[in-house]
Amino acid sequence: GVAKVGLELYSAAGPEAIGSLVGLGYDVFLDLKLHDIPNTVAKAIQALGPLEPAILTVHASGGRAMLEDAKAAAPAGTKVVAVTMLTSLDGKDMTSIGLKPDPHEQVLRLAELALGLHDRLVHTAVQQAQQQRANDEQAAKAAEKAADAADKAADKGKAADKGKAADKGKAADKAADKGKAADKGKAKGKDK
């Protein structure tokens, strides 16, 4: 199986946590989300190499050079996974750090960067972002269809109201004509 070691556990227990898990037969997913200048990330990955993590995470926002150096520094059995964006960030957070407020655009942009770096740089965020975009598009289409249906229903209601108004108008015209005819009849009676 695979055991995840995040920043909190690694900070508390250090390399011994990984050694214990490997000793129990686990592949280790070392989720440290490294993000620094390219040389520093490469040296950190080299220092982690003897622990033989199966998977190691870095931030895609570190840029192309950092991602390339991370991949080059990783031991042969370690897959480097690029994290595109923290799930805790929203549009306001993104704007506050100088980014456009659309998380989906940011994920796709960083995922495309990571995808361009060949076989050992793995990331699943692209699939997630593409699925989210597809879901958003489906939701938008459904909302558009609902709005169209509501507009059509409103138009039918207006047409029905116009028809009722026309019928009332015709009835009023008939009543007026009867009134005029009655007035004419009275006028004829006065002439006699």
N, C-alpha and C positions, 0 to 999 in steps of 0.2 A: 504494500500500500504506500500511500504518499502522506507525509506529515508536514503540515505547514508550520514554519517558524517565522513569526512576524517580528517587527522591531521591538515590541515590548518584551517578548520572551528572550530574544537575542540579547537585549540590553541587560536583562536580569540574570540570565544563566550563561550567556556567552557561548563560545564554541562547544562547551561541554554538552549543552542541550542537543546540538546537532550530532555530536559523537554518540550520545546515548541512543538517539533515534536510529542512526545508521546501524549501531550495534544490535538493535532489535529487528533489523531487516527492512526498515522504512527507507524510501527515497525521500529526500528532504526538499521541500519547496521553501526556499529562503526568500521571504517577502520583505526585503529591506528598502525597496524603492530608492535605490541609489540615485543621487542627483547632485552633481558637482562638476568642476571643470574636467575635461576628458582625461587628463593624466591622473588626477586624483581618483576618479572612478575606476580607471584601469588598474591602478595600484591596489585599490581596495578589493577588486575582484581577484587579483593575483594572490592577495593575502588570504582570501576566503577559499581559494582553490584547493588546498589540502583537505578541506572539509567535504569536498566533492558533492556540493548540492546538485540535485538533478535539475532544479529550476532556480533561477535567480532573477529578481526584478530590478529594473531601472526605470527612471522617468523618461518618457519620450521627449518631454519638453526640455531635456538637457541638450537637445540638438543632434544633428547628424554626426558631428565629430565625436561627441561623447558616446553615442550609440555604436559607432564603428569601433572605437577603442574598447568599449565594454565587450563587444562581441569578440574582438581579437584577443582580449585578455582572459576570456573564459576558458576553463579546461575543456577538453574534447567532449566529456560526458555531460557538460552543463549547458542547458538551454537558457538563453537570456531572453526574458520577457519584458517588453516595453509596456509600461503602464501609461495610458494616454492622459487620463484625468482622474482625479480623486472624485469618488461618488458624492462626497460631502459638499462639493462646490456647486453653487447655483449661479444664475445670471448676475446677481448683485456682486458675488465674490469675484467673478470673472472681470466685471467692469472695474472693481476696486484695484485689481492688479494690472489693469491696462489692456485687457483682452476684450474682444467682442463678446456680448452677453449670451451667445448661443452655444451651450455646451455641446450640442450635436456637431456643429461645424468644427469646433476645436478637436473633438474626438476623431472625426474623420481626417482632419488635416494631419494630426500627429500619427494616426494609424497609417496613413499613406506614406509618411516619412519613414516609419518603422518597416513597412512592407518593402520599401525600396532597398533594404539592407540584407537581402538574401536569406538563405536557408536557416541558419542557426538563430536568427533573431525572430522569435515567435511572438505573436500577439493575437489575442482573441477579441480585442476591443473593436476591430474593424467589423467583424461579423455582428457584434452586439450593436454597434452604431448603425450598420446597414439595416439590421432588423428594426431598430427603433425608428429610423427614418421611414422604412416601409410602413410600420405601424402608424406613424404620424400622418403619412400620405393617405393611408386607408381611412383614418379618422377624419381627415380633412375632406376626403371625398364623401364619406357618410354624412358629415355635417352639411356639405354642399347639397347633397341630394335631399336631406331633410329641409333645408332652407328653400330649395326649389319646390318641394311638395307643399310646404307652408305657403309659398307665394301662389302656387296654382290654386290651393284651397281658398286663399284670400280672394284671388281673382274670380273664382266660381261664386264665392259669397257676394262679391260686388256685382257680378252679373245677375245673380238671383235678386239682389236688392234692387238693381236697375229695372229688372223685369217686374218686380212687385210695384215699384214706383210708377212704371209705365202703365201697369194695370190700374193702379189707383188714379193715375192721371186720366186714363180713358173713362173710368167710372165717373170721375169728377166732371169731365167734359160732357158725358151723357146726362148727368144730373143738371149741368148748366144748360144744356140744350133743352131738356124738359122744362126747366124753369123759364127759359126764353119763350118756348112754345106756349107755356101756361100764361106768360105775360102777354103774348100776342093774342091769345084767346080772350083774355080779359079786355085787352084793348079793342078787339073786334066787337065784343059785347057792349062796350061803351059807345061805340060808333052807332049802333042801332038805336 
